[in-house]
Amino acid sequence: MKLVLRPSSASAIVPRLQPIVARHNFATQHGLRNNSATSKRKAVTPFNDDGYVPWSELSAGEKASRATQQTFNFGMVVVGLVLTGGVGYFLYQDVFSPDSKTAYFNRAVDRIKKHPECVALLGDSKKIIAHGEETMNKWRRARPIASTLNTDAQGNQHLLMHFYIEGPLNNGIVNMHLTKRANHDDFEYKYLYVDIRGHPRIYLENADFKSSSGGGKKIKVFGVNWN
């Protein structure tokens, strides 16, 4: 009995090969597109990284660049917060604090505007203005107020202030000296007076005179003892 071997037709083999070839071509094309996209984008550096490229697609060097950029940004944020806090602390201590020099200056000006003798010589209290040392700046608010704060050998603090005051009738010079004894929380007036040319000195506070005459009851307001 003879066996008859019939050659397989090409049409029977082709259908089995087509799916394999198709899958191979798809994988090749997909890989080429990825390689093309990777090759077209710019390398990520600390200077051009905008976070658009996913972390998983970064190379080791690019990941290091992104980490460097984020560390730098975080450091800048911390520096900004520190500077903001420092400016806020300075403003509070120098302007808004009840113990600031600006607060003592404003209180002294208010007392002068309410003092009958000062108003009689300077003029309308609503038109009385005060400012610091004369400068080239025309804005009075920008003129610095001359003041010193020092501590003596006994630990007592001394705040001395000097500024100018102007009214419709006359101009004057104001001098003020406050002291805070060691282990005390409040300042006390040693003197506060106004000098107006051609007129006797006007004392609003004079601790030396009051101590020699027996003094009087002290009233504490805004951290300052008033007589």
Protein Blocks (a to p, Z undefined) as FASTA:
>chain_A
ZZddddddfklmmmmmmmmmmmmmmmmmmmmmmmmmmmmpccddfklcgolacfklpcfk
lmmmmmmmmmmmmmmmmmmmmmmmmmmmmmmmmmmpmkbmklmmmmmmmmmmmpmklmmm
nopfklgccdddddfbfblklpccdddddddfkopacdddddddddfkbccddddddddd
ehiabdcdfbdcdddehiacddfbdfklmmmnopaadddeehiacZZ
